[in-house]
Amino acid sequence: MLALPAAPRCRPGRLLAAIAFVALGTGGCYLGHVAAGQARLLCARQSLESVIAAADTPADLREKLRLVQSARSFAARLGLKVDDQFTSYVPWEGDRVVTIVVATRPGEVDPAGYWFPFVGSVPYKGFFDPQRAETEAGRQRSCSRDVCVVGVAAYSTLGWLDDPVTQPMLRHGEGRLVDTILHELVHATVYVSGAARFNEGVANFIGAEGSVRFFSERGDSERARRRRASVDDDRQIGAVLAGLRADLRELYASLEPGAQRDAERRVLAKRARAALRALPLETLDPARVAREARLNDACLALRGTYSDDLDDYARLLAQLDGDLRAFLQRVLVAADAPDPGAALATGSL
């Protein structure tokens, strides 16, 4: 297994570009932390070609990196901005690159969010150091907010930098890997400041649908079938959680905080877990999904950011006869609308 270099060497211009990027999006002590983490990631990059060619590269790693190269080519055919994204590799230790923190205000199931220059309002804050994430989570809890802390294997610098493939990205199956590559390339292609639900929703949708088409185009019908089943399973789960969020909105609007509201919330959560257990999932164990589902307000809010509009996007894709490239063109047009998510979902372009 390759290891992070003890004293990585960087091109100074690239390092300054990394720090300039995070400077636009963050501030204060947080800036220093994110800049240092981004610089460490940048300095540890090795070209995919060199890793693939190295005699001591494990066969499974070589195969996955070649899959990344194929996914990049597929993304370019879809019309995504590829440039030099994911042409390097970082053997990052652990199961995540960053840890994100999402918080909701009492009685709400939408992210309270954070605001930064350039990127606008975003639902989460990311940390390279998990302990810093826990400190932020504690700060949010001290303000009576609900909190969700999640490890993330990949993120996008929105095309400002050449993002690398990381070891945590490779820990899941091939379908998830292709999905992630396409998802992050959507962010590098189109990003609307302050429109997190639109940005994440279209990236989620194109990544998932694109991963199915990727394997189908390669003539790998069995992997395409399994990937389709996995995507459909995830959307079934999302539908149950969206229903719970809707029920909670109604509950919070109708009752003041207190014992009765808390009791009714527990009933709704119990009902949602029962619904998850009853799902006809193909690639996941419904009992395990129900048992491990995080149903607090903040985790539900995070899920909604990524999945609230997927049914609308699926209908639009069907109207386009499944043409994902045409769907992406609609996304690019919608990005200029006052409300891009609504414009894309309703077709009012």
Buried (B, 14 or more C-beta within 10 A) or exposed (E): EBEBEEEBEBEEEBBEBBBEBBBEBBEEEBBEBBBBBBBBBBBBBBEBEEBBEEEEBEEEBBEBBEBBBBBBEBBEEBBBBBBEBBBBBBBBEEEBBBBBBBBBBEBBBBBBBBEBEEBBBBBBBBBBEBEBBBEBBEEBEEEEBBBBBBBBBBBBBBBBBBBBBBBBBBBEBBBBBBBBBBBBBBBBBBBBEEBBBBBBBBBBBBBBBBBBBBBBEEEBEEBBBBBBBBBBBBBBBBBBBBBBBEBBBEBBEEBEEEEEBEEBBEEBBEBBBEBBBEBEBEBBEBEEBBEEBEBBBBBBBBBBBBBBBBBBBBEBBEEBEEEBEBBBBBBBEBBEBEBBBBBBBEEEE
